[in-house]
Each structure stands twice: as structure tokens, then as C-alpha cells.
């Protein structure tokens, strides 16, 4: 379970009963619309399978574990789950918090890599970006606090949207290798 102050992402993989795909799509719309009305809701989406019979993935993101729990334990969600129960053959739920969100690959429902691997890849990415910024474009004329802020914002943005998605894809064979 994540810290109450950090965002939480939940992925739910559901195998839809044959012939129920259209009903399930409508049900997904109702569920994501209901979740969007809850405090702390940061977004939701539905990933349809590319092949018939593969699981559908619903992704929900909340600002905190407390906000997610409010949705999870709500009567609205309970009613929606009961109404859609006949549409699915199986369900698998995975919660992602903290560093794990950087390593979540589309279409992958396996557990997050070991923390030491996530740490190693994150340190390498941050270190290389810090070197780049401090060697090439270090805003030397700025006060120290502002300089650190500029570099921190740039490094965090690049890590989140550029470096880590590519590093996770490039290193997925190592990151997700079975434990021996």
C-alpha cells in the first residue's frame, strides 16, 4: 500500500465474457465516469485488447491512497461492480505507487521490477541528466536556490516523460527477468 500522500495508480485487467464486449464497453464508460466524480481522481482510461479474448485494462489514478480507498469502498462502485459481474470471466487488480509508476509498461500486467533495479535505473538517469545540466547549461548567474529549482524541474520532467518510459522499454528484459 502506498503512502497516503503519493499518487496511486490501479490497473484492473478483466477478461470479458464472449459476446459481452459492447455491454462491457458501456459498463467501462459508466465506471470511469463515476470514478471521475470522486475527490482526488487524477484520471482513468480503458485500454481495449487488440485481440478478441485478451483482457481489457482499466486504469485509475488517484492523488492518494486515501482518495483511492474512498472510491474503492463507495456504494457507487459496489453497485457498478455488481451490475457488471456477469460481463467478465476473470479480474486481476494491481496497485502502483511511487517509483513503480515510472516502470509501468503499456499492456504489461506483471508485478513491478525489484526495487533495487528501479533504484539503479533511476539513479543512472538522474545522474546523467544532472551531469548534462551542470556541465552544459548550468544557469550560473542564478542564485543557488533558483538554480537548483530550475535543474530539478527540468530533470524531473525529462525523467517522467522522456527518459524513464524509454529506459523501461529498453531495459525490460533485465528489469522483468524472472528471479533466480
N, C-alpha and C positions, 0 to 999 in steps of 0.2 A: 504494500500500500504506500502511496506517495505521501510526501509531506503536505500538510494542509495548505501551504502557501504556494505550491508549484502546480503548473497546469498538468492535467491528466488527460490522456487520450485512451479511449477504449475502442478496440476493434471487435466486431462481432461477425463471425463467419457463420452463415446459415445455408444449409443445403435445402433448396426449395423442393417441395413435393412435385413430382412430374405433373405437368398440366396446370400448375397453380402460379406460373410466373407472372401473369398480368395482375392477378389479385395481390400477389406478393409485392409487386412494384407499387401498387396503390397503398398497400399497408405501410411500406417503407416511407412513402411521402407523408402519411399521417404521423408516423413515429418521429421523423425528423422535424416536422412542423411542431409537434407537441414539445419536443426537447428544446426547441428554439425559444420557447416562452419561459424557460427557467433561468433564474439568476445565475450568472457565471458561465452561461453557454457561450462557447467561442466558435462553434461551427459543427456541422455534421455533413456527411456525404454518403452516397451509396455507390459502390463500385459493382457494376453488373459483370457477371462472368463472360469470358469470351467464348466458352463452350457450354452447351446445354448440359446440366447436371453438375457443373462445378459450383462451388459456393459463391454466394453473394456476400459482399463485405459492407457492413455499415460501420462508419467511423464517427465517433462522437468525441468532442473535445470540450473540456470544462476548465475554468480558471483554477479550481482547487478540488481536492478530494471531497471536501465538504459539499461543494456545489454538485459534484457528480453523485454523491450519496443522496442528496435531496431529490434528484431526478430518478435514481435507481429505486428509491423507496416510495416514490409517489404513487398515489392511487391511479393517476392518468396512465403512467407507464404500465402498471399492473393490468389495467383494463385492456390496453393495447396489446400486451403480450398474450393475454387470454384470448383476445379476438383473433390473433394471428397464429395461434398454436397449431391449428390444423393445416397451415400452409407450409410448414417446414418439417423436414425429416431429422435434422440434427443442428445443434448450435454449439459454437466454440467461442468463448469470450477471452480477450487478452487486454490487460491494462498496461499502459506505457506511461512512465513518468521520467522526469529528469533527462539524463544523457540518452536514455533509450529512444527518445523521440528523434534524435539525430541519426539513429541507426535503423529506423523502421523503413523497410523497403516495400514498395507497392507490390501487392499480390503475395507477400510472404507472411504466413501466419505462424511461423516458428518462433520460439522464445528469443528474447534479445541475446546478443552475444555475451560472453562472460565480461564482467565489469572491468577486469584488467585489460582486456583487449580494447574496450571502448575508451578507457583511460589512455592507453598507448596511442591510439589513432588520434584522439582529441589533442593530446599534448603535441604530437608531431604537427598537426595542422595549425594549432595556435602558435607554436614556436616559429614555424616557417613564416606565418603572416606577420608576427611581431618583428622578426628579422627584416622582412621586406619593408615594413612601415618605418622602422627605426633607421634603416640604412638608406633607403631611397627617398622617402617623403616625410621624414620626421619634421613636423612643424615646429622647428627650433625657436621661432620668435614668440611662441605662445607660452603663457605661464604653465608650470608643471601640471597643475590640476586640470586645466583645459586640454593640454597636450595628451594626458592620459585618457581623458574622456573621448577625445576625437579618435585616438587609436583603438580604444575599447569598443566604441560603437562600430567602427569600420571592421574590426576583426570579428566581432560577434555577428554582424550582418553577413560577412563573407563566409564565416563558418556555417551559419544556419542555412543560407540559400545557395551557396556555390560549392564550397569545399566539402562539407560533410555528405551531402547527397551523392556527390561523385566518388568520394573516398569509400563510402559504404558500398556502392555498386562495384567499384574496382576491387575492393578487398573482401567481397562477400564470401569467397571460397575459404579464406582464412578466418574471417570473423565468425562464420557459422559452421565451421568444421566440427564434426562430432567429437565429443570429449573422449580421450583415450584413457 
